[in-house]
Amino acid sequence: MSLCCIYSSLRRLSEIGLIHRVPVYGETAYFDTQVSHHHHFYVAHEDRLIDVPSGTIKIHGVPAAPEGYDLIGIDVVLRLKPSRQPRP
């Protein structure tokens, strides 16, 4: 199976709601099988996602979408790196 076919299938599964596409940076995205609304930590040096517990992020003051557009979602990705000092 070609890589093009795999990504085409992933995009289609995302379009019909069986998986969720999580944009991380640029064209890079992850596909998450947990389709309920939630946010993510992105561990940069490990190149992986960790789910943020539901209800821990509150978003206030979301502007209206520009004319001709509909807001379809808000994705929060919190980027992580190892701490320089160990935690006590």
C-alpha positions as CSV (number, residue, x, y, z in Angstrom):
1,M,0.0,0.0,0.0
2,S,1.4,3.4,-0.9
3,L,1.9,6.2,1.6
4,C,-0.4,8.4,-0.5
5,C,-3.2,5.8,-0.2
6,I,-2.7,5.7,3.6
7,Y,-2.9,9.5,4.0
8,S,-5.9,9.6,1.7
9,S,-7.6,7.0,3.8
10,L,-6.8,8.9,7.0
11,R,-8.2,12.1,5.6
12,R,-11.4,10.4,4.5
13,L,-11.8,8.7,8.0
14,S,-11.3,12.2,9.5
15,E,-13.9,13.7,7.2
16,I,-16.6,11.2,8.2
17,G,-15.7,11.6,11.9
18,L,-14.2,8.2,12.7
19,I,-10.8,9.8,13.6
20,H,-9.8,13.3,14.5
21,R,-7.0,15.2,12.7
22,V,-4.8,17.1,15.2
23,P,-2.7,19.8,13.5
24,V,0.6,20.1,15.3
25,Y,2.7,22.5,13.1
26,G,2.8,23.4,9.4
27,E,1.5,20.4,7.4
28,T,2.3,18.0,10.2
29,A,-0.7,16.4,11.8
30,Y,-1.6,13.4,14.0
31,F,-4.7,11.3,13.7
32,D,-6.5,10.6,17.0
33,T,-9.0,7.8,17.5
34,Q,-10.6,9.6,20.4
35,V,-13.0,11.8,18.6
36,S,-14.6,13.5,21.6
37,H,-13.6,17.1,21.9
38,H,-10.3,17.5,23.9
39,H,-6.9,19.2,23.7
40,H,-3.4,17.9,23.6
41,F,0.1,18.3,25.0
42,Y,2.8,17.8,22.3
43,V,6.1,16.4,23.5
44,A,8.4,17.8,21.0
45,H,11.6,15.8,21.6
46,E,9.5,12.5,21.5
47,D,7.2,13.7,18.7
48,R,4.1,12.4,20.5
49,L,0.8,13.7,21.9
50,I,-0.7,13.3,25.3
51,D,-4.4,14.1,26.0
52,V,-5.2,17.0,28.2
53,P,-7.9,16.1,30.7
54,S,-11.3,17.2,29.6
55,G,-12.6,20.5,31.2
56,T,-9.2,21.8,32.3
57,I,-8.9,24.4,29.5
58,K,-11.4,27.3,29.4
59,I,-11.5,29.5,26.3
60,H,-13.2,32.9,26.6
61,G,-13.7,35.7,24.2
62,V,-13.6,33.8,20.9
63,P,-14.0,36.3,18.0
64,A,-16.7,35.8,15.4
65,A,-15.5,34.2,12.2
66,P,-14.9,36.5,9.3
67,E,-17.7,37.0,6.9
68,G,-18.2,34.0,4.6
69,Y,-16.6,31.5,7.1
70,D,-17.9,29.3,9.9
71,L,-15.9,28.5,13.0
72,I,-15.8,24.7,13.1
73,G,-13.5,24.1,16.1
74,I,-10.7,25.3,18.4
75,D,-7.6,23.0,18.9
76,V,-5.2,23.8,21.7
77,V,-1.8,22.1,21.5
78,L,0.5,22.8,24.5
79,R,4.1,22.1,23.5
80,L,6.4,20.5,26.0
81,K,10.1,19.9,26.4
82,P,12.1,18.3,29.2
83,S,12.7,20.5,32.3
84,R,16.3,21.6,32.9
85,Q,15.9,21.0,36.6
86,P,14.4,17.9,38.1
87,R,11.2,18.5,40.1
88,P,11.4,17.9,43.8
